[in-house]
Amino acid sequence: MDFNAWLNSNSYRARQVADFQRYLNSRVGVHNVPPMSQLLTTARSWSKCGYEPYQLPPQELWANIVPTLRLYGELKHQGFYPSVVKYARYIAVLALMTVQVEPTVASI
């Protein structure tokens, strides 16, 4: 399914994606935000799984990708990644690298 068809099939979704785009632009800068069609891509086998080809994360989780996009932007700026790539693969790897683990406190 084409991203624009998915996006425009629901006016609420289109507004939410636009809000997400504005949120990311304000946090990491417009040049460090991948195209939404790549950033919101799910799995290639989405139809076999019964899901949609794109998915917007819940708003309460939006901040979680900001460190990943900052790192990606910095690595891209330093020449580690080409400026035009399929972002989804790199973002997924970087997200795994930037996961912050909450320390656990053992109660005695």
N, C-alpha and C positions, 0 to 999 in steps of 0.2 A: 504494500500500500504506500502510495506517495505521501510524504510528510505533510504537504499543504492540504491534501484531501483529508488526512487525519485531523489536522489542526482545525480546519474550517468546518468540519462536520458537527462541531459543537461550539457555540459562541462562548459559553462559560469556559471551556477548555482554552479557547484562543485568548481570552482575557487572562487566564491564569498563566499561560505560557509567556505572554507579554509581560506580566508582572515578574515572573521568574527571570526573564531576560533583563529587565530593568534592575532588578535586585543584584544580579551578577555583575552587570555593567558598573553599577555604583560601588561594588566591593573590590573588583579586580581590574576594572577598566575594559572598555569595549574590545580592545585588541587581544585580550587574554580570555575571551569567552568564545568557545567553539560554536559553530553553527548549531542551533537548537536541533536540527534534523539529525545531527551526529551525537550530540550530548544526550538526547532523550531516547536514543535507540535502545531497544531491549535485545532480545536474542534473535539470531537469524531464523531460528525455528519457531518463531512466535506463533504462527498459525497452528502448528502441531500441538503446541502447549495450550491453545485456547485463549491466548492473550492478545493484546494489541501490539503493533510493531514499535510503538513509542509509549513512554510513560513519564509523567511528570511526578517528581517526588512530592510528598506532602510538605506544605509550607514550613512546618516546624523542623524539617530536616534540611532546608535550603542552606543554612550556614555550614553544614558539614562538608560541602564541596569547595568552599572558599579556599581553605589551605591547599587543597589539591590543585585548583586552578592557579593559585599564586605560584606554587612550585612549578607547574607546567610552564607558566609564562616565563619564569626565571630560567628554566632549562632551555626553553625555546630561544630566549634572548641570548643565552650563552652559546647557542649553536648545537646543543645536544639533539634537538629535534628540528626537522624542517618546518618552515612556517606553514606549509599546507600539507596536512596529513589527515588520516582518518583518526580523529580525536578519540573516539570511543574506546579504542584499544588502549591508548596511552593513558587516558584518564582513569580507566579501570585499574591499570597497574599502579599508577601513582596514588590512587585512592587507597590501595592496599598498603603502600609504603608510608602513607601519612596518617594511618589510623592511630588515634591516641587511645591507649588502654588506661582505663581508670584503675588506680591502685586499689586493692582490696584491703580492708582493715579487718583483721581477725579479732573478734570479741573474746575476751577472756572471762 
